[in-house]
Amino acid sequence: MKSLHFLIAAAVVCSTTALAAQQKVDRRHAVTRDVYVRINGAFASLRVTAWDRDSMALVGDVPKGTRIDGGASEPPSKGVKYYLEAPAGTQAAGRLELFVPAGATVWAKAANATMEVSGVTGGLDLNIIGGRIAVNGTPRELNVESMDGAVTVTGSPGWMRVKTASGNIVVNGGSPDAGLTTVSGTITAQGGDYERARIESVTGNVVFGGLLRRAGSLTIDSHSGTIDLALPVKASLDIEATTIAGSIINNVTSRRPTPGREGRGEELSLGLGIGDARATLRSFKGNIRLLRSDVSPNKPG
């Protein structure tokens, strides 16, 4: 029983010590609806939420001794900057929440961190080394760069660029202008329509299950990753597929690929419907597969 009491007392002391080692963050400013907010430095978690107010708030907890520089100009401010520096000898920690007007532009950068953004219709520029980034909504512009962290986008940004080294990319939505790039991560794009999309991978696999608008274009390039193109039953597009050392598998029609130039790899030219859009698929060593999906075509004028 004494041992149990000792363990409970030790846990209480540790918990109290941990709380004492934290400092509260509560910064609030009157800002314009299109305010530019910049935050970078030593934090482990950042949640950005849009709200219907002419103000912004940065709240949360960070390790005691964390230096927080920056602030806002005279209200209503058009620009706000914050830089966080962790105490000497400690790693980035702390949880922050940033509330901004929906039309704001947010620039955020950290080393290893989790970033979650929802409801922002302005611009987003997010950068991490490791961790995770999740964006939910339809920002006007979205630019994401990550080394090892996974990136998930749920929505249809007006302009989208996502780049990773080994982090996986998942887009549940679409975009009029999208660019998705990875070295060894996987790329999955599905559930929305695209006007222009360019996808590049070195060794990671690519799955595209989105829909192309009328006169839209899709280009997928991979060195050794598999390329899967999932097509609805009534798809209307022209497809040009080429491999140098891989194979092309057509599960959509009876047309079979032909040997590539100089007998290397395979080529396939395929026209579906009246060719409303165009898809170009190229892989050096990876296979290319054309598959059926149960997604109904959506062809805005």
C-alpha positions as a Markdown table, in Angstrom:
| # | Residue | x | y | z |
|---|---|---|---|---|
| 1 | Met | 0.0 | 0.0 | 0.0 |
| 2 | Lys | 2.9 | 2.4 | 0.8 |
| 3 | Ser | 4.3 | 1.7 | -2.6 |
| 4 | Leu | 1.0 | 2.6 | -4.2 |
| 5 | His | 0.8 | 5.8 | -2.3 |
| 6 | Phe | 4.4 | 6.6 | -3.3 |
| 7 | Leu | 3.6 | 6.1 | -7.0 |
| 8 | Ile | 0.5 | 8.2 | -6.8 |
| 9 | Ala | 2.4 | 11.0 | -5.0 |
| 10 | Ala | 5.2 | 10.8 | -7.6 |
| 11 | Ala | 2.8 | 11.1 | -10.5 |
| 12 | Val | 1.1 | 14.1 | -8.9 |
| 13 | Val | 4.5 | 15.8 | -8.4 |
| 14 | Cys | 5.5 | 15.1 | -12.0 |
| 15 | Ser | 2.2 | 16.4 | -13.3 |
| 16 | Thr | 2.5 | 19.5 | -11.2 |
| 17 | Thr | 6.1 | 20.0 | -12.3 |
| 18 | Ala | 5.1 | 19.7 | -16.0 |
| 19 | Leu | 2.3 | 22.2 | -15.6 |
| 20 | Ala | 4.7 | 24.6 | -13.8 |
| 21 | Ala | 7.2 | 24.2 | -16.7 |
| 22 | Gln | 4.6 | 25.6 | -19.2 |
| 23 | Gln | 3.9 | 29.2 | -20.0 |
| 24 | Lys | 0.6 | 30.4 | -21.4 |
| 25 | Val | 0.4 | 32.2 | -24.7 |
| 26 | Asp | -2.5 | 34.6 | -25.3 |
| 27 | Arg | -1.9 | 37.2 | -28.0 |
| 28 | Arg | -4.9 | 39.0 | -29.6 |
| 29 | His | -5.0 | 41.7 | -32.2 |
| 30 | Ala | -7.6 | 43.7 | -34.3 |
| 31 | Val | -6.8 | 42.9 | -37.9 |
| 32 | Thr | -8.1 | 43.3 | -41.4 |
| 33 | Arg | -10.1 | 40.6 | -43.1 |
| 34 | Asp | -7.2 | 39.8 | -45.4 |
| 35 | Val | -4.4 | 40.0 | -42.8 |
| 36 | Tyr | -1.1 | 38.3 | -43.4 |
| 37 | Val | 0.0 | 36.1 | -40.5 |
| 38 | Arg | 3.5 | 34.7 | -40.2 |
| 39 | Ile | 4.5 | 32.2 | -37.5 |
| 40 | Asn | 7.6 | 30.0 | -37.3 |
| 41 | Gly | 10.0 | 28.5 | -34.9 |
| 42 | Ala | 9.9 | 26.1 | -32.0 |
| 43 | Phe | 6.4 | 24.6 | -31.6 |
| 44 | Ala | 5.2 | 21.0 | -31.9 |
| 45 | Ser | 1.6 | 21.6 | -32.7 |
| 46 | Leu | -0.3 | 24.3 | -34.5 |
| 47 | Arg | -4.0 | 24.4 | -35.2 |
| 48 | Val | -5.3 | 27.2 | -37.5 |
| 49 | Thr | -9.0 | 27.9 | -37.5 |
| 50 | Ala | -10.9 | 30.5 | -39.5 |
| 51 | Trp | -13.6 | 32.5 | -37.6 |
| 52 | Asp | -16.0 | 35.3 | -38.6 |
| 53 | Arg | -14.3 | 38.2 | -36.7 |
| 54 | Asp | -12.1 | 41.2 | -37.4 |
| 55 | Ser | -9.4 | 39.9 | -35.1 |
| 56 | Met | -6.9 | 37.2 | -34.6 |
| 57 | Ala | -5.8 | 35.2 | -31.5 |
| 58 | Leu | -2.7 | 33.1 | -30.8 |
| 59 | Val | -3.3 | 31.0 | -27.7 |
| 60 | Gly | -1.8 | 27.8 | -26.1 |
| 61 | Asp | 1.0 | 26.5 | -24.0 |
| 62 | Val | 4.8 | 26.4 | -24.6 |
| 63 | Pro | 7.7 | 25.4 | -22.4 |
| 64 | Lys | 8.6 | 27.9 | -19.8 |
| 65 | Gly | 11.4 | 30.2 | -21.0 |
| 66 | Thr | 10.3 | 30.1 | -24.6 |
| 67 | Arg | 11.1 | 33.4 | -26.3 |
| 68 | Ile | 8.2 | 34.8 | -28.4 |
| 69 | Asp | 9.2 | 37.7 | -30.6 |
| 70 | Gly | 7.0 | 39.8 | -32.9 |
| 71 | Gly | 3.5 | 41.1 | -32.9 |
| 72 | Ala | 1.2 | 43.4 | -34.9 |
| 73 | Ser | 1.3 | 46.9 | -36.1 |
| 74 | Glu | -1.3 | 49.5 | -35.2 |
| 75 | Pro | -4.9 | 48.1 | -35.4 |
| 76 | Pro | -6.5 | 47.1 | -37.6 |
| 77 | Ser | -3.3 | 45.4 | -38.5 |
| 78 | Lys | -2.6 | 44.1 | -42.1 |
| 79 | Gly | 0.3 | 42.0 | -40.9 |
| 80 | Val | 1.3 | 40.0 | -37.9 |
| 81 | Lys | 4.6 | 38.1 | -37.3 |
| 82 | Tyr | 5.6 | 35.7 | -34.5 |
| 83 | Tyr | 8.9 | 33.8 | -34.0 |
| 84 | Leu | 9.2 | 31.2 | -31.2 |
| 85 | Glu | 12.6 | 30.1 | -29.8 |
| 86 | Ala | 12.8 | 27.2 | -27.4 |
| 87 | Pro | 14.9 | 27.4 | -24.2 |
| 88 | Ala | 18.5 | 26.3 | -24.6 |
| 89 | Gly | 18.9 | 22.6 | -24.4 |
| 90 | Thr | 15.3 | 21.8 | -25.1 |
| 91 | Gln | 13.4 | 20.6 | -28.2 |
| 92 | Ala | 10.5 | 22.3 | -29.8 |
| 93 | Ala | 7.3 | 21.6 | -27.8 |
| 94 | Gly | 4.0 | 23.3 | -27.0 |
| 95 | Arg | 0.6 | 23.4 | -28.5 |
| 96 | Leu | -0.7 | 26.5 | -30.2 |
| 97 | Glu | -4.0 | 27.6 | -31.7 |
| 98 | Leu | -4.3 | 30.4 | -34.2 |
| 99 | Phe | -7.7 | 31.9 | -35.0 |
| 100 | Val | -7.8 | 34.2 | -38.0 |
| 101 | Pro | -10.4 | 35.7 | -40.4 |
| 102 | Ala | -11.3 | 33.3 | -43.2 |
| 103 | Gly | -9.7 | 35.5 | -45.8 |
| 104 | Ala | -6.3 | 35.7 | -44.1 |
| 105 | Thr | -3.1 | 34.4 | -45.6 |
| 106 | Val | -1.1 | 32.2 | -43.2 |
| 107 | Trp | 2.6 | 31.3 | -43.5 |
| 108 | Ala | 3.8 | 28.7 | -41.0 |
| 109 | Lys | 7.1 | 26.9 | -40.7 |
| 110 | Ala | 8.4 | 24.4 | -38.1 |
| 111 | Ala | 10.9 | 21.6 | -37.8 |
| 112 | Asn | 8.9 | 18.6 | -36.5 |
| 113 | Ala | 5.3 | 19.6 | -36.0 |
| 114 | Thr | 1.7 | 18.8 | -36.6 |
| 115 | Met | -0.2 | 21.4 | -38.4 |
| 116 | Glu | -4.0 | 21.4 | -38.9 |
| 117 | Val | -5.8 | 24.1 | -40.8 |
| 118 | Ser | -9.6 | 24.4 | -41.4 |
| 119 | Gly | -11.9 | 27.0 | -43.0 |
| 120 | Val | -9.3 | 29.4 | -44.4 |
| 121 | Thr | -10.3 | 30.8 | -47.8 |
| 122 | Gly | -7.3 | 33.0 | -48.2 |
| 123 | Gly | -3.8 | 31.7 | -48.8 |
| 124 | Leu | -1.8 | 29.0 | -47.0 |
| 125 | Asp | 2.0 | 28.4 | -47.1 |
| 126 | Leu | 3.0 | 25.6 | -44.8 |
| 127 | Asn | 6.4 | 24.1 | -44.3 |
| 128 | Ile | 7.7 | 21.2 | -42.0 |
| 129 | Ile | 10.5 | 18.7 | -41.9 |
| 130 | Gly | 8.7 | 15.9 | -40.1 |
| 131 | Gly | 5.3 | 15.5 | -38.6 |
| 132 | Arg | 2.0 | 15.9 | -40.4 |
| 133 | Ile | 0.0 | 18.6 | -42.2 |
| 134 | Ala | -3.8 | 18.4 | -42.7 |
| 135 | Val | -5.7 | 21.1 | -44.6 |
| 136 | Asn | -9.5 | 21.1 | -44.6 |
| 137 | Gly | -11.3 | 23.7 | -46.8 |
| 138 | Thr | -10.9 | 25.6 | -50.0 |
| 139 | Pro | -8.1 | 28.2 | -49.8 |
| 140 | Arg | -7.5 | 30.4 | -52.7 |
| 141 | Glu | -3.8 | 29.3 | -52.7 |
| 142 | Leu | -2.2 | 26.4 | -51.0 |
| 143 | Asn | 1.6 | 25.7 | -51.0 |
| 144 | Val | 2.9 | 22.9 | -48.8 |
| 145 | Glu | 6.5 | 21.6 | -48.5 |
| 146 | Ser | 7.4 | 18.7 | -46.2 |
| 147 | Met | 10.5 | 16.4 | -46.0 |
| 148 | Asp | 9.2 | 13.3 | -44.1 |
| 149 | Gly | 5.8 | 14.5 | -42.9 |
| 150 | Ala | 2.5 | 13.2 | -44.5 |
| 151 | Val | 0.2 | 15.8 | -46.1 |
| 152 | Thr | -3.6 | 15.5 | -46.4 |
| 153 | Val | -5.8 | 17.9 | -48.2 |
| 154 | Thr | -9.5 | 17.7 | -48.0 |
| 155 | Gly | -11.1 | 20.3 | -50.3 |
| 156 | Ser | -10.6 | 22.1 | -53.6 |
| 157 | Pro | -7.9 | 24.8 | -53.4 |
| 158 | Gly | -7.9 | 27.3 | -56.3 |
| 159 | Trp | -4.2 | 26.8 | -56.8 |
| 160 | Met | -2.3 | 23.9 | -55.1 |
| 161 | Arg | 1.3 | 22.9 | -54.9 |
| 162 | Val | 2.4 | 20.1 | -52.5 |
| 163 | Lys | 6.0 | 18.8 | -52.4 |
| 164 | Thr | 7.5 | 16.1 | -50.1 |
| 165 | Ala | 10.6 | 14.0 | -50.0 |
| 166 | Ser | 9.3 | 10.8 | -48.3 |
| 167 | Gly | 6.0 | 12.0 | -46.9 |
| 168 | Asn | 2.8 | 10.6 | -48.4 |
| 169 | Ile | 0.4 | 13.0 | -50.2 |
| 170 | Val | -3.4 | 12.4 | -50.1 |
| 171 | Val | -5.9 | 14.8 | -51.8 |
| 172 | Asn | -9.6 | 14.2 | -51.2 |
| 173 | Gly | -11.0 | 16.8 | -53.5 |
| 174 | Gly | -9.7 | 18.6 | -56.6 |
| 175 | Ser | -8.2 | 21.9 | -58.0 |
| 176 | Pro | -8.3 | 24.0 | -61.1 |
| 177 | Asp | -4.5 | 24.1 | -61.0 |
| 178 | Ala | -2.6 | 21.4 | -59.0 |
| 179 | Gly | 1.0 | 20.2 | -58.8 |
| 180 | Leu | 1.9 | 17.2 | -56.6 |
| 181 | Thr | 5.5 | 16.1 | -56.2 |
| 182 | Thr | 7.3 | 13.5 | -54.1 |
| 183 | Val | 10.5 | 11.5 | -54.2 |
| 184 | Ser | 9.6 | 8.3 | -52.4 |
| 185 | Gly | 6.2 | 9.0 | -50.9 |
| 186 | Thr | 2.9 | 7.9 | -52.4 |
| 187 | Ile | 0.5 | 10.2 | -54.0 |
| 188 | Thr | -3.3 | 9.6 | -54.0 |
| 189 | Ala | -5.7 | 12.1 | -55.6 |
| 190 | Gln | -9.4 | 11.3 | -55.7 |
| 191 | Gly | -12.9 | 12.6 | -55.1 |
| 192 | Gly | -12.8 | 15.8 | -57.0 |
| 193 | Asp | -12.4 | 17.4 | -60.5 |
| 194 | Tyr | -9.3 | 19.0 | -62.0 |
| 195 | Glu | -8.6 | 21.4 | -64.8 |
| 196 | Arg | -4.8 | 21.2 | -64.9 |
| 197 | Ala | -2.9 | 18.6 | -62.8 |
| 198 | Arg | 0.7 | 17.6 | -62.9 |
| 199 | Ile | 2.0 | 14.8 | -60.7 |
| 200 | Glu | 5.6 | 13.7 | -60.4 |
| 201 | Ser | 7.2 | 10.9 | -58.4 |
| 202 | Val | 10.6 | 9.2 | -58.4 |
| 203 | Thr | 10.0 | 5.9 | -56.6 |
| 204 | Gly | 6.6 | 6.4 | -55.0 |
| 205 | Asn | 3.4 | 5.0 | -56.4 |
| 206 | Val | 0.7 | 7.3 | -57.8 |
| 207 | Val | -3.1 | 6.8 | -57.8 |
| 208 | Phe | -5.3 | 9.3 | -59.6 |
| 209 | Gly | -9.0 | 8.8 | -59.2 |
| 210 | Gly | -10.1 | 12.4 | -59.8 |
| 211 | Leu | -12.1 | 13.7 | -62.7 |
| 212 | Leu | -10.9 | 16.0 | -65.5 |
| 213 | Arg | -13.0 | 19.0 | -66.6 |
| 214 | Arg | -13.7 | 19.6 | -70.3 |
| 215 | Ala | -10.5 | 20.6 | -72.0 |
| 216 | Gly | -8.6 | 19.6 | -68.9 |
| 217 | Ser | -5.2 | 18.0 | -68.8 |
| 218 | Leu | -3.4 | 15.5 | -66.5 |
| 219 | Thr | 0.3 | 14.7 | -66.7 |
| 220 | Ile | 1.8 | 12.0 | -64.5 |
| 221 | Asp | 5.6 | 11.2 | -64.5 |
| 222 | Ser | 7.3 | 8.6 | -62.5 |
| 223 | His | 10.7 | 6.9 | -62.6 |
| 224 | Ser | 10.0 | 3.6 | -61.0 |
| 225 | Gly | 6.7 | 4.0 | -59.1 |
| 226 | Thr | 3.4 | 2.4 | -60.3 |
| 227 | Ile | 0.9 | 4.7 | -61.9 |
| 228 | Asp | -2.8 | 3.8 | -61.5 |
| 229 | Leu | -5.4 | 5.8 | -63.4 |
| 230 | Ala | -8.9 | 5.0 | -62.2 |
| 231 | Leu | -11.6 | 6.0 | -64.8 |
| 232 | Pro | -15.4 | 6.2 | -64.6 |
| 233 | Val | -17.5 | 4.2 | -67.0 |
| 234 | Lys | -18.4 | 7.2 | -69.1 |
| 235 | Ala | -15.0 | 8.8 | -69.1 |
| 236 | Ser | -14.3 | 11.1 | -72.1 |
| 237 | Leu | -10.6 | 11.7 | -72.6 |
| 238 | Asp | -7.6 | 10.8 | -74.7 |
| 239 | Ile | -4.8 | 8.9 | -73.0 |
| 240 | Glu | -1.2 | 8.6 | -74.0 |
| 241 | Ala | 0.8 | 6.1 | -71.9 |
| 242 | Thr | 4.5 | 5.3 | -72.3 |
| 243 | Thr | 7.0 | 3.2 | -70.4 |
| 244 | Ile | 10.7 | 2.5 | -71.1 |
| 245 | Ala | 11.1 | -0.7 | -69.1 |
| 246 | Gly | 7.8 | -1.2 | -67.4 |
| 247 | Ser | 4.4 | -2.6 | -68.6 |
| 248 | Ile | 1.1 | -1.1 | -69.4 |
| 249 | Ile | -2.1 | -2.9 | -68.2 |
| 250 | Asn | -5.4 | -1.8 | -69.8 |
| 251 | Asn | -8.4 | -2.9 | -67.9 |
| 252 | Val | -10.7 | -0.3 | -69.5 |
| 253 | Thr | -10.9 | -1.5 | -73.1 |
| 254 | Ser | -9.8 | -4.4 | -75.2 |
| 255 | Arg | -6.9 | -2.3 | -76.8 |
| 256 | Arg | -3.5 | -3.7 | -76.0 |
| 257 | Pro | -0.3 | -1.8 | -75.7 |
| 258 | Thr | 2.3 | -1.9 | -78.5 |
| 259 | Pro | 6.1 | -2.3 | -78.1 |
| 260 | Gly | 7.8 | 1.0 | -77.5 |
| 261 | Arg | 10.4 | 2.7 | -79.6 |
| 262 | Glu | 13.4 | 0.5 | -80.4 |
| 263 | Gly | 11.5 | -2.4 | -78.8 |
| 264 | Arg | 11.8 | -1.0 | -75.3 |
| 265 | Gly | 8.9 | -0.8 | -73.0 |
| 266 | Glu | 5.3 | -0.2 | -74.2 |
| 267 | Glu | 3.1 | 2.4 | -75.6 |
| 268 | Leu | -0.7 | 2.9 | -75.6 |
| 269 | Ser | -2.9 | 5.5 | -77.3 |
| 270 | Leu | -6.5 | 5.4 | -76.2 |
| 271 | Gly | -9.5 | 7.5 | -77.0 |
| 272 | Leu | -12.5 | 7.4 | -74.7 |
| 273 | Gly | -15.8 | 9.1 | -75.5 |
| 274 | Ile | -15.3 | 12.3 | -77.6 |
| 275 | Gly | -12.0 | 13.1 | -75.9 |
| 276 | Asp | -13.1 | 16.0 | -73.7 |
| 277 | Ala | -9.7 | 16.0 | -71.8 |
| 278 | Arg | -6.2 | 14.6 | -72.1 |
| 279 | Ala | -4.0 | 12.4 | -69.9 |
| 280 | Thr | -0.3 | 11.8 | -70.4 |
| 281 | Leu | 1.2 | 9.0 | -68.3 |
| 282 | Arg | 5.0 | 8.3 | -68.4 |
| 283 | Ser | 7.1 | 6.0 | -66.4 |
| 284 | Phe | 10.6 | 4.7 | -66.8 |
| 285 | Lys | 10.6 | 1.4 | -64.9 |
| 286 | Gly | 7.3 | 1.5 | -63.2 |
| 287 | Asn | 4.1 | -0.1 | -64.5 |
| 288 | Ile | 1.0 | 1.9 | -65.7 |
| 289 | Arg | -2.5 | 0.6 | -65.1 |
| 290 | Leu | -5.8 | 1.8 | -66.4 |
| 291 | Leu | -8.6 | 0.8 | -64.1 |
| 292 | Arg | -12.3 | 1.2 | -63.9 |
| 293 | Ser | -13.9 | 3.2 | -61.0 |
| 294 | Asp | -17.5 | 3.7 | -60.0 |
| 295 | Val | -17.1 | 7.5 | -60.0 |
| 296 | Ser | -19.7 | 9.3 | -62.1 |
| 297 | Pro | -18.1 | 11.8 | -64.6 |
| 298 | Asn | -18.5 | 15.4 | -63.8 |
| 299 | Lys | -17.9 | 17.8 | -66.7 |
| 300 | Pro | -18.5 | 21.4 | -65.9 |
| 301 | Gly | -18.7 | 23.7 | -68.8 |
